[in-house]
Amino acid sequence: MAEIRTEGETARATGTPPVARHVATGTLVTLILGGLTAMPPLSMDMYLPALPEVTDALSAPAATIQLTLTACLLGMALGQLVVGPMSDKWGRRTPLLSGLLVYVVATAVCAFAPTAELLIAFRLVQGLAGAAAIVIARAVVRDLYDGVEMARFFSTLMLISGVAPVVAPLIGGQVLRLTDWRGIFVVLTVIGVALTVLVWRLLPETLAPADRHGGGVGTALRTMRQLLADRVFTGYMVAGGFAFAALFAYISASPFVVQEIYGASPQTFSLLFGVNSIGLIIVGQVNGKLLVGRVSLDKALAIGLAVIAVAAIALLLMTAGAFGEVGLAPIAVGLFVLMSAMGLAMPNTNALALMRTKHAAGSASALLGTSSFLIGAIASPLVGIAGEKTAVPMAVVQLACAVAAAACFVGLCRPWQRTSGERTAAERETSR
């Protein structure tokens, strides 16, 4: 197992946590980072099979219960804007541990929420706190890696964190066999406690004091403004956000589409969701092991966005009745293709954007995550706008997001221009 070498003597002399200096991570640290990036699917996907049950238990309409997903997603979006700059100023460990502790408390409260309104409120708090896991895990990767190695490590994280979407709905479905939807939040609380202990004991500090940024809110805002002024960074950021929104449209709508429209059981829904997540994992590994270093990241991203768009078109035609009445199987195939293509879109947008920033990884990671979750939060309620008996809104939202992602990639990133001589130093590193 590879080992993170730290400044142990300095740590003992100053009382500060050790700082990882070398681009070498042990298996346990890699698993911890994967677990942190798995917080969104753990927090949302395990809960998906229970959405119809929560609707009945709390006597609330489906649109209101879908807001429990939107609230968690919105919290994760806004929380990253705060935690990202904090981690650039104070290091990675303290903000991460604080966020995880609040996440545990908020999740425990969700387990006992008596009303939909209270559940929505604490799902928002859960998301705000859970944002620390997402943004700091991505910043830690940027601290340790650069160029092709960073893209490969993001694909490795997708393998690890991709297990969560496979396992989470299956666990959720099995928990519903033993207890009600509240038991799912009890399980999430236990997972949060376990991650907190592992981070406290095993994850070293990766941002040296000399590399931290002073200043307060004004400095953070100036840093983010400078990042957003980079047209190419913004292009990758927004393209990734729209791709994530197409994914989240599926996450938000699929429990009702699969279970209510096509009559599948919670266990069948969990199985289909797991199969789709396996597709995402496999394509992510093909990206990291076979494509990275052989095909430019821009080309791999373009292929992923094109496949997402084609799958969304097929889903729209099928759900709108262009081929007559179709069953669950063709819809499941279309969703599988769309989900699998995310294995090309998501790691490459993150890597390409972060390659353009080295000294503000926390702020850059915050912008990447916030844009994804905000756009996803907007897409979530739109999938149920026509009620629970049609899947057309889901397909429309997915297609609109795919087209918007492709437009941002072509209009803002303009990879053909940089290939002909306008590459940044980070991009030149990826071609070595």
N, C-alpha and C positions, 0 to 999 in steps of 0.2 A: 504494500500500500504506500502511495506517495505521502509525503509528510509536509505540513506547513511549518516552515522554519520561522521562528519568532524572535523578537528582541527580548529574550527572557531576562537578561541582566538589567536592561533598562526598565523593564516592567517592575522588577523587584525593587529597584532603587527609587522609582518615582511613585509606585503604587498604582500606576495606570495599567489597563489591560494590555496584554502583548499585542503587537501589531504584525500581521502577516505581510512579509516583504516580498516573497517569492511567488511566482506563478506556478504553484504546485498545490493541489488540494487533496486531502485524504478522502477516502471513501465516505467516512462518517460526515465530514463537512459537506461533501457533495450531496449526500442524502438529506442533510438538514436544509440546504438551499433548495433542493427539490421539494421538500415538505413545505417550506415557506411559500414557494411559488404555487403550491397546490391549495393555498388558502381559499382563493375564489371558488374553484370547483368543489372543494369540501364544504364551504359555507352555503353554496347554492344547489349543487347537484344532488347532494344527499337528501335535500328537502323537496326536490321536484316530485317524486312519486306521491308525496303527501298533500300536494296542492289541492286536489279535489276534496280530500278529507278535511283540510283546514277550512275550506269554503263552507262545508256543512257544519263543522264543529263551532265555528265562530259566527255562523249565520250572516255571512257577508257575501256580496257578489264576487264573481271570479275576477273582475277588473280590480276590485279592492285588494284581494289577496295577491294578485300579481304585483301590486305595489310593495309587498314585502320583499320581492326580488329587486324591484327598482330602488327601494330605500337602501338596501345593502349595497347595491352597485353604486349608487350615488355617494354613499358614505366612503366607499373605497376610492372613488374618484377624487373627492374633495380632500380626504385624509392624506393622500399622496402629495398634494401641493404643500401641505404643512410639514409632513415628516421628511420628505426629500431634502429640502434645504436645511432642516434641523440636523440631518445626518451628515451633511457637508460641513456643518459648523462644529458639532459635538462628537462626531464619530458614529459608527454604525450600531454598536451594541446597546447603548443607553436608550435611544429612541425605539429600537426594536423590542427590547424587553418591556419597556413601558407600554407599548402598543399591545403586546401579547397579553399582558396582565389585564388590561381593560377589555380586550376581546373575550377573555375567559368569563369575566363578570357579566358582560352584556349578553353573552350566549346563555349563561345560566338563567338570567332574567327572562329571556325569550321562552325558555322551557315552561315558565309558569304564567305567561301572559294571558289574562282572561278575555281580552278584547282584541279585535283586529287593529285598532288604533295604537294600542300599547305595543303590540307585536311589530308594527311598522316602525314605531319610534325606536325601539331597541335594536331592530335590524339595522337602522341607520347608524346607531352607536357602534354596533358590531362591525359594520363596514368601515366606519371611520378608524376604529382601532386596528382592524385587520389590514388596513392599507399599509401599515408599517412593515408587515411581512413581505408584501409584494415589492414595494419600492426599494427597500433596503437589500433584498436578495438580488435584485437586478443591479444595484449599485455595487454590491460586493463583487459580482462577476466582472464589472467594469474595472474595479480596483485591481483584480488579479489577472485579467486577460486583455488581449488586444488583437485586432485583425482577424485572421482566419480562425485562430484558436478561440476567440470569443464567440464567433458564429457556431463553432463546433460545440462549445460548452453549452450554449443556449439550446442546441438540439439535444444534448445529453439531459439537460434539465427538463426538456419536454418529455423525454422518455420516463423520467422519474415522476414528475408532476402529472404526466398524462395518465398514470395509473389511477389517480384520484377520480377523474371523470368515469373511469371504468368501474371502480370499486364503490364510489360514493352512492350512486343510485341503487346498486345491488344491496349495499348495506341498508340504505333507506327502505327499500322494499322489504327486506327481512325484518328490520326493526318494526315495521308496520304489522308484520305477522304476530309479533310478540306484545306490542303495546301500541299506543296511538302516536300522533305526530310529535307530541312533546318529547318522547323518548329520543327522537332524532337530535334535538338540541342538547339533550344530556350527553349523547355520544360526542357531539361537536365540542362540548365543554371539556370532556376528557381528552380529546385530541389536542385542544388548545393548551391544556396543562402539560401534556407530554412534550409538545413543541417548545414551550417556555423553559422547561427543565433542560432539554437538549441544547437549546441556544445558550442558556446560562452556563452550562458545564463545558460545552465543546466548541462553540463558535468563537474564534478569536477576533479581535479588532483588526480590520483590514485597511483603515484609513489612518495613516500616521499623523500625529499632531502637526507636523510641518506642512502637511497637505490640506489641512482644514482651512475653511474660510471664516473670517470674523464678520462682524456686522449683524444687523437685524433684518427686519422685514424689508427695508429699502434695498439692502444689498441683494437679498433673495429675489426681489422683483426685478432688479436690474439684470441679474444673471439670467433669469427666465426670459426677459425681453431680448437679451442678446441671442439666446438660443432660438427664439421664435423669429428673429430677424434673419436667421440662416434659412433661406428658401428650401434648400434640399432637406435639412433636418425636419422642417415643418412638413414637407411633402411626405416623408416617410412616416412621421408621427400621425398625420391625419389619415393617410392610406391605411396604416395599421389599425387606427381607430375604427374606420368604416368596416374593415374586414372583421374585426372583433364584434362589431354591431350585428353583422350578418350571422355570426356564430351565436350571439346572445339572443337574436330573434328566434333561433331554433331552440335554445335552452328555455326561453320563456314560454314559447307556444307549444312545444312538443308534448308536455304532459296532457294538455287538453286535446291536441290533434290526435295523438296515438290512443289515448284512453277514452275520451269522450266521443270523438268523431268515428274512430275505427274500432272502438269497443275492446281494446286490449286491456289486460290486467296490469296492475302496478308492477308485477314481476316481469311480464313481457316487455313493458316499457323500459324497465331497468336493463333487461338483456339487450334490447335494441340500442339503448343509449351506450351501453358498454361496448358493443360491437363498433359503433361509430367512433368512439374514443380510441379503440384499438387501431382503426384506420388512420386517425390523426397521428398516433404514436409511430406507426410504421412509416408513414410518409415523412415525419419529422426525422426519423433515423436515416432514411434514404437521403434526405437533405444533408444531414450532418456527416454521414460516413462516406457517401458516394459523390454528392454534387459539390459540396464546399471544397474549394481548391481545384476543381476541374471545370466547373461552370460558374460564371460570375453570379454573385448574390442577386444582382438586379435581374438577370435572366430567370433564375429560379423563382424570384418573387413574381415576375411577370407571368410565368406559367401558372403559379398558384392562383393569382387573381383571375386569370382567364378561365380556369377550371371552375372556380367559385361562381363566376358569372354564368357559365354554361349550365351548371347544376341548378342555379336559381331560375333560369329560363325554363328548364325542364319541369321543375316543381310548379312554377306558375301555370304552365300549360296543363299539367295533370290536375291540379287543384281547381282550375277554372273550367274543367270539363271538356277541354279540346280533344281528348282521346276517349270521351265517354266516361262512364263511371269506373274509376280504378280502385283497386283495393289497397291494403296497407303495404304490400310487398313493393310495388313500384315507387311509392312515396319513400319507403325506407331506403331503397337503393339511391334515390336522388339525394336524400339527407346524408347518406354514407359518403357519397362522392364529395358533397359540399364540406362536410366535416373533415374528411381526409386532406383536402386541399389546404386546410388551415395549417397543416404541417409544413407547408412551404411558405405561407404568407407570414405567419406570426413570428417565428424565430428570425427570419431575414429582415423584416422591418425593424425589429428591435436592434439587431446587430448593426445594420446599415446606419441607423440613426445615432447609436451610441458611439460608433467609430468617429463621428464628427465632433465629439466632445470628450475630453480627458480629465479636466480639472473641475468639473461640476457634474459628476456622474449622478449624484443624488437628485439635483434639480432636473437634469435631463430625464432621469428615470421617472421622476414625478410627473413631468409633462407627458411622457409617453403613456404612463398608466392612467393619468387623469383624462386625457383625450379619449382613450379607449373606453373607459368606464362611463364617461359622460355621454358619449355618442350611444353606447349600449343602453344606458338608462333611458335615453329618449326613444330608442327603438323598441324597448320592452313593452310599454303600454299600447303601442301602435298595432301589435300583432293581434290584440283582442278587440280592436275597435269595431269590428262587425259582429261581435258575439262569439259564442263558443261552438257554433255549428259549421263553421267554414274555415279552411286552412289557407284561403286565398290571401288574406292580409299578411300572413307569415311569409309567403312566397314573394309578395310585392315588396315588403320591407327588405328581404334578403337581396332581391335583384337591385333595388335602389341603392343599397349599401355597396354591392359589388361594383356597380357602375361608378359610384362616387369614389371608391377606392382606386379604381383604374384611372379615373380622371385626375386625381391628385398625383398619382405616380407618374403619369405622362406629362401633366402640365407643370408640376413643381419640381419633381426629381430630375426629369430630363436626362436619364442615364446615358443616352447616346452622345450628348454633348460632353459629358465628363469622360467618356471612353475615348473621345478624340483629342483629349489634351487638357481637360479642366479637372483632373482628379485631385482630391486632397491627399495629404500625406497618409492619412488612415486608409484611404482607398488603395493607394499604391502598395501599402503593406499587405492587403488581401490578395494581390496578384503575384506575390513572391512565392 
